[in-house]
Amino acid sequence: MSALLVGDSLLKYVGRYTQKEGIVTRSLSGAKVADIPDLLWDIENFKFIIVHVGINDLAYMPRTPGQVLDNFAKLVEIIRKQNPRAVVRTPFRCHPKIPE
């Protein structure tokens, strides 16, 4: 396995197009940033990790964008601790709170 694409229901049908390329897609309907660690049980097997989540945090929970970014930064830290060699990409790649 080369890549993991993980996030909310916006990714629900992406897997049918990416599976042939060695990309594993995991989505959870209604997922919030705090739900994503539950989908990372074998994270050490991936070279690339793409995280797409945060919309439900803003839509269904009274969170500010700053709070969502703080939670996202914590999520990236969790991913880096579990797999420091992985290349991690998020929608917030250029934001100073989210490390490269």
C-alpha positions as CSV (number, residue, x, y, z in Angstrom):
1,M,0.0,0.0,0.0
2,S,1.4,3.3,-0.9
3,A,-1.2,5.9,0.1
4,L,-4.1,6.4,2.5
5,L,-6.9,8.9,1.8
6,V,-8.9,9.4,4.9
7,G,-11.8,11.7,5.9
8,D,-15.5,12.4,5.9
9,S,-18.3,11.3,3.6
10,L,-17.0,13.5,0.7
11,L,-14.6,10.7,0.1
12,K,-17.2,8.0,0.1
13,Y,-17.0,7.0,-3.5
14,V,-13.4,8.0,-4.3
15,G,-12.1,4.5,-3.4
16,R,-13.6,3.0,-6.5
17,Y,-11.4,5.2,-8.6
18,T,-8.2,5.1,-6.6
19,Q,-8.0,1.4,-5.5
20,K,-6.2,0.4,-8.7
21,E,-3.5,2.9,-7.9
22,G,-2.7,1.4,-4.5
23,I,-4.6,4.2,-2.6
24,V,-6.7,3.0,0.3
25,T,-9.7,5.2,1.0
26,R,-11.4,5.3,4.4
27,S,-14.4,7.6,4.9
28,L,-16.7,8.0,7.8
29,S,-20.0,9.7,7.3
30,G,-20.3,12.7,9.6
31,A,-16.6,12.4,10.6
32,K,-15.1,15.2,12.6
33,V,-11.4,15.8,13.1
34,A,-11.5,13.9,16.4
35,D,-12.9,10.8,14.7
36,I,-10.0,10.3,12.2
37,P,-7.5,8.6,14.6
38,D,-10.0,5.7,14.7
39,L,-9.4,5.1,11.0
40,L,-5.6,5.0,11.3
41,W,-5.1,1.6,12.7
42,D,-2.3,0.6,10.2
43,I,-0.9,4.0,9.5
44,E,2.7,2.7,9.5
45,N,2.0,0.9,6.2
46,F,1.6,4.0,4.2
47,K,4.1,6.4,2.5
48,F,1.5,9.1,1.8
49,I,-1.4,10.1,4.0
50,I,-4.0,12.5,2.8
51,V,-6.5,13.8,5.3
52,H,-9.8,15.5,4.2
53,V,-12.0,16.4,7.2
54,G,-13.2,19.5,9.1
55,I,-16.4,20.4,7.3
56,N,-18.6,18.6,9.9
57,D,-16.7,20.3,12.7
58,L,-17.9,23.6,11.4
59,A,-21.3,22.6,10.2
60,Y,-22.6,20.5,13.1
61,M,-20.6,21.6,16.1
62,P,-20.3,25.2,17.2
63,R,-16.5,25.4,16.5
64,T,-14.7,28.3,15.2
65,P,-12.3,27.9,12.3
66,G,-9.4,28.5,14.7
67,Q,-10.6,25.6,16.9
68,V,-10.8,23.3,13.9
69,L,-7.3,24.3,12.9
70,D,-6.0,23.6,16.4
71,N,-7.7,20.1,16.3
72,F,-6.2,19.5,12.9
73,A,-2.7,20.4,14.1
74,K,-3.2,17.8,16.9
75,L,-4.3,15.2,14.4
76,V,-1.2,15.8,12.2
77,E,1.0,15.4,15.3
78,I,-0.7,12.1,16.1
79,I,-0.1,10.9,12.5
80,R,3.6,12.0,12.6
81,K,4.2,10.2,15.9
82,Q,2.7,7.0,14.5
83,N,4.5,7.3,11.1
84,P,7.2,9.9,11.0
85,R,8.3,8.9,7.5
86,A,5.0,9.5,5.9
87,V,4.3,12.5,3.7
88,V,1.1,14.1,5.2
89,R,-1.2,16.4,3.2
90,T,-4.2,18.3,4.4
91,P,-6.4,21.0,3.1
92,F,-4.5,23.4,5.4
93,R,-1.1,22.7,4.1
94,C,0.0,26.3,3.9
95,H,-1.3,27.3,7.3
96,P,1.3,28.0,10.0
97,K,-0.5,25.9,12.6
98,I,-0.2,22.8,10.4
99,P,3.4,21.5,10.1
100,E,4.7,20.4,6.8
